[in-house]
Amino acid sequence: MNVKELDGKYVAGTYARFPVVLSEGKGSLVRDEDGKEYIDMGSGIAVNAFGIADETWAAAVSAQLGKLQHCSNLYFSEPCAKLAAALCERTGMKKVFFGNSGAEANECAIKAARKYAADKYGPERHKIVTLTNSFHGRTIATLTATGQDEMHKDFNPLLPGFLYTPANDCKALKALVAGHDDIAAFMFELVQGEGGVMPLEQGFVDCMAELAKEKDILLVCDEVQTGNGRTGSLYAWMQYGFKPDIMSTAKGLGGGLPIGACLFGEKTENTLTPGTHGSTFGGSPAVCAGALTILGRIDEALLADVKAKSAYLFEAFSGKPGIKAVSGLGLMIGLETEKSAGEVVAECMKNGVLVLTAHGRVRLLPALNIPMELVKKAAEVIIAACA
């Protein structure tokens, strides 16, 4: 059997895969099993921050694999400690818990928010407010946190203790808070990725921050997809003028290996205590060694380059035939197209460009260091596919 046949027979049918078998690549170019080359505008859904087969990252991971690939969290390890220090120093947050995915980072955030509120106010104060069209993961808790009915329908009963409110509607949020004295946290993405690449408005974020301060409600910022340079700042909250009490991140931090990180601010840094949370693989030396090389290269020069490429793409797509709207932040871009997103994806693929979809839109998440030459080539193909 070939790869597609093997996959069809033995892999659980949870993915509607594109009809391409990827085999190798370098940077922002990837080849399939037949040798056809594509410009990668998805980077593994924002995972391959510095592209495919990144030499700096691979060398650090390989060196660590030759020393100590894994140890349990019963012991200390240098890469884990150094990565936690780097994250805290770059963000002003105080402590980090490491897991293996964005969903796990969000699970940790939910647990910590509830424990903080229970410790201070009692267990009845446990509800988490999330936004319509949000996406926080596929575990039962993070799926419940996800504000999309379509994703809920096959998995009821979901967990109690979650409330939903429309994004960018301060009036609705204030009404919800006025009707509940048991809210522990607001949990939100600053750009709703799976929800169509839709940024939150500054006024709504200010509204959340003001209510949170007034009511001692925690601000839990999900930076799984927006984080690690993706939006043109190290983390998206840095562009919105507030600091979260809890922040989750994953995807691009690992550079291609699984990692999740939950960061705690001043209010929450001591909430989790021995025995209240854990992870067998979290903080793996090999993964953390690679992540250190990712975080260390996200500097002001790179972030300025991300913003420049973003500005180019927004201008290139705006007003073009077949493109109704452009949304997003940094190199996290959504296109509302007259054709179906699936049609655009297929046409781009045929012409050597890999793009993604989200909530009926075409979604672009290229590597942060994608060369401008490839950005321009990919934009030409995408524009033609949308026309």
Protein Blocks (a to p, Z undefined) as FASTA:
>chain_A
ZZklmmmmmgccfbccdfbdcfbdehjaccdfkopacddfkgonomlmnoghifklmmmm
mmmmmmombdcfkbccfklmmmmmmmmmmnopabdcddfbfklmmmmmmmmmmmmmmmmn
ojklmcccddehiafbjbfklmmmpccfklmmmmcccdehiacddehilklmmmmmmmpc
kbfbdcddfbdfknoopacdfklmmmmmmmmmmnopacdddfklmgghlnopablklmno
pacfbdcdefjlnoopacddddddfklmmmpcghiaccfkgopaklmmmmmmmmmmmcfk
lmmmmmmmmmmmmmmmgopahiabdcdehjadcdddfbdfklmmmmmmmnopacddeehi
acddddfklcfklmmmmmmmmmmmmZZ
